[in-house]
Amino acid sequence: MKARLNLTIEKSVLQDSKRYAEKKGLSVSEIVEDYLKLITKPEKQKTIIDLVEELGPTGLDPHADLKELYYQEKAKKYGF
């Protein structure tokens, strides 16, 4: 169901909006509706992959033997 909305904006903004809409083959109403949908859409819940990618680089050599590094750290920690 559609509803009417009255907006008050500067005349120059309205003119620019109409020109933009015409170039895109849309109406100003469609542009406003799409924008409002975009800003009110709930944030997507992050997956574990998204979280891991946010961590960034580790500073480790990508060719390092992680198993060997693990045992070296344990040896330093426990003295064997």
N, C-alpha and C positions, 0 to 999 in steps of 0.2 A: 504494500500500500504506500503510495506516495503522499507526501505532505508538502505544503508550501512553506517557504522560509523567506523572510525579508532580511536583506543585509544592507548595511550602510557602509560604503567604502568610498575612497577618494575617486573622483571622476576619472583621473588619469589611469588609475589602477584598473578601473572598469573597462576603459578603452583598450588598454594593453591586453587585458584578459580576453576581450572579445576578438581581438586580432589573433591572439595565440590560439584560441578555440577554433577559429575559422581555418587557420593553417593546419591544425590537427584533425579537422573534420569532426569536431565535438561541439557540444554546447557548454556554456559557462556552468550551467547546472550540473552537467556530467563531471566536469573537472572538479567542482567543489565537492560533489558527492564522493568521487574517487579519493580525493584528498582526506575527507573526513573519515572514510573507511580505513584508509591507511594509518591515520594517527590514533584511531580508536581500537584497532585490531589488537587483541591480547598478544603479548610477547610469546614467541614460540619457546617451548621448554627446551633447554639445551640437552643435547645428548652427550654421552661420555666422550665421543669423538670431538665434539665442539669444545668441551672443557680441556681435553688433552692438547688440542691445537692452540688454545689460548696460552698454554704454559710457555711456549716459545722454546728456543734452543737450550740445551742442557749444559753446553760448554765441554762436553765429553767428545773425544775423538770418535767419529762415526765408525772407525775401523777397530776400535778398542775391543778387547776381549772382556766383556762385562762380568763374566763368571770369575775370571782371574782377578779383576779389580775388586770384586766383592770379597774374595778370600784374602786379598792383601789388606783390605780395610779391617776385616775381622782379626787378622793376625796382629795388626798394629793395636787394635783395641784390647785384645786379650793377651797379647804378648807371646804368641807362639808362632 
